[in-house]
């Protein structure tokens, strides 16, 4: 499950959400379109559902699927390995990572309702003051509600608690980060809850592939691959597998 304990600024979120990818370019002789022999990806090995390690030692998750397709588009093999979170942050601070690809996904603060609610019941920002709203403490969603003074939410310490109260009818709606909402409603509460895809803040958080500033040729190749994945729907299929019908893929 996506952890809520990492409260990250908007700028850092672009780097950190959905696994930071540390790409090491290996320049080839000449002017190859893709200046690497292997796509080397370092990711948090315990950050479900983006990337985590199974008992077999194999890493799985939405970012693993993304990196697999990306490597295929670049025409190179993939080397995907776990990198502790505390090893990623020093790399950022040391400016080893200071450039980014075009965004390949985004997240919003949205609402979740019971699956048996009327199809036109999709609470947006202006509806919340009339409803019983639940939110988990110390999250981006809770922070967003602080900017809506008319809303007095019921607070919870876990996602499970707020969702259980929603299912039981004790509250009308849960305000939550869209990616967490998509994963939990798809894998844990299928048929019981649905995500409305209403954007409560108008300030989506974008995710890109992190690279070194000098790797311009690699960045151009990755941008082209991501654009192709968006155009042919393969990126959307990856995220639908893990997050259901949550809107995550940015426009071309």
Secondary structure, 3 states (H helix, E strand, C coil): CCCCCCCCCHHHHHHHCCCCCCCCCCCCCCCCCCCCCEEEEEECCEECCCEEECCCCCEECHHHHHHHHHHHHHCCEEEEEECCHHHHHHHHHCCCCCEECCCCEEECEEEEEECCCCCCCCCCHHHHHHCCEEEECCCHHHHHHCCCCCCCCEEECCHHHHHHHHHHCCCCEEEEEHHHHHHHHHHCCCCCEEECCCCCCCCCEEECCEECCCCHHHHHHHHHHHHHHHHCCHHHHHHHHHHCCCCCCCCC
